[in-house]
């Protein structure tokens, strides 16, 4: 005997559940997407900072003049310049930026003057940091200073 069953079949129920899940995911995505895009836009050049590795090789400080040699290890990224951090024995630090671009696996000699160097007490150590390109017309982003330090002569 056939009874009169009312309701939805299993196939229709599963299809409706899948459609409801897809609609819920779409609605949530429209709320989350702008937040993700805004957050990603605040970090230009951050990926390059993770890959570019600059290490100081040697340095010489004479009154207000300096000569520093830095080497770039492996790591892709758009290097815009180099930031040199001179630190005295009393932890006084001076940062100097250079527009020199160092190729991958290459070393570069950076020469310059800064009147503030005369105020530092010996011994003076040097650390280097990369300055990476962010976007057209914007100032470069200075990455974290390397952990390698050399003592200047």
Long-range contacts (C-beta under 8 A, 24 or more apart in sequence): 44-134, 44-135, 44-138, 44-141, 45-78, 45-132, 45-133, 45-134, 45-140, 45-141, 45-143, 46-141, 47-77, 48-76, 48-77, 48-78, 48-79, 48-130, 48-132, 48-133, 48-143, 49-77, 49-130, 49-132, 49-141, 49-143, 49-144, 51-75, 51-76, 51-77, 52-76, 52-77, 52-79, 52-130, 52-132, 52-143, 53-130, 53-146, 54-82, 54-102, 54-128, 54-129, 54-130, 54-146, 55-128, 55-146, 55-148, 56-84, 56-126, 56-127, 56-128, 56-146, 56-148, 56-149, 56-150, 57-107, 57-150, 58-150, 58-153, 59-86, 59-124, 59-126, 59-150, 59-152, 59-153, 60-152, 60-153, 61-86, 61-117, 61-120, 61-124, 61-152, 61-153, 63-117, 63-118, 64-113, 64-114, 64-115, 64-117, 64-118, 65-111, 65-112, 65-113, 65-117, 66-96, 66-110, 66-111, 66-112, 66-113, 66-114, 66-117, 66-152, 67-109, 67-110, 67-111, 68-109, 68-110, 68-126, 68-128, 69-107, 69-108, 69-109, 69-110, 70-102, 70-107, 70-108, 70-110, 70-128, 71-102, 71-106, 71-107, 72-102, 72-103, 72-104, 72-105, 72-106, 72-107, 72-108, 73-104, 73-105, 74-104, 74-105, 75-104, 76-104, 77-130, 77-132, 78-132, 78-133, 79-130, 79-131, 79-132, 79-133, 80-131, 80-132, 80-133, 80-140, 81-131, 81-140, 82-108, 82-110, 82-128, 82-129, 82-130, 82-131, 83-128, 83-129, 83-130, 83-131, 83-142, 83-145, 84-110, 84-126, 84-127, 84-128, 85-126, 85-127, 85-128, 85-129, 85-145, 86-117, 86-120, 86-124, 86-125, 86-126, 86-152, 87-124, 87-125, 87-126, 87-127, 87-149, 88-120, 88-121, 88-122, 88-123, 88-124, 89-121, 89-122, 89-123, 89-124, 90-121, 92-119, 92-120, 92-121, 94-120, 97-131, 97-142, 123-151, 123-152, 124-151, 124-152, 125-149, 125-150, 125-151, 125-152, 126-150, 126-151, 126-152
